[in-house]
Amino acid sequence: QVQLVESGGGLVQAGGSLRLSCAASGRTFSLTTMGWFRQAPGKEREFVATISRSGGGISYADSVKGRFTVSGDNAKNTMYLQMNSLKPEDTAVYYCAARRTTYSGGRTREEYNYWGQGTQVTVSS
């Protein structure tokens, strides 16, 4: 019902910035929660940020708070993640996720119904 495609990843120097996009298609009107997760090699997939359909319900992992900003544009069916002051430890595949029908807090993997295929972010020292 819903397809998610991430874009905007790349290679940047520490301290640099990237803006990730997640384009949703299909029954996007059914979505109530969207979020960003990331997974580094050999690590568990971890929560990064979430946003509700209204643009509220925003929450960030402590590790990115103050550096990353999540936003959404319902008219464009797109969620964004502005990443500033990037650190080498931010290196990971970043995944977009979405939940349908009912709103949730959006901080855990288990509550999402749809996932994108990810976009690589690499931050060099």
Secondary structure by P-SEA (a helix, b strand, c coil): cbbbbbcbbbbbcccbbbbbbbbbccccccccccbbbbbccccccccccccccccccccccccccccbbbbbbccccbbbbbbcccccccccbbbbbbbccccccccccccccccccbbbbbbcc
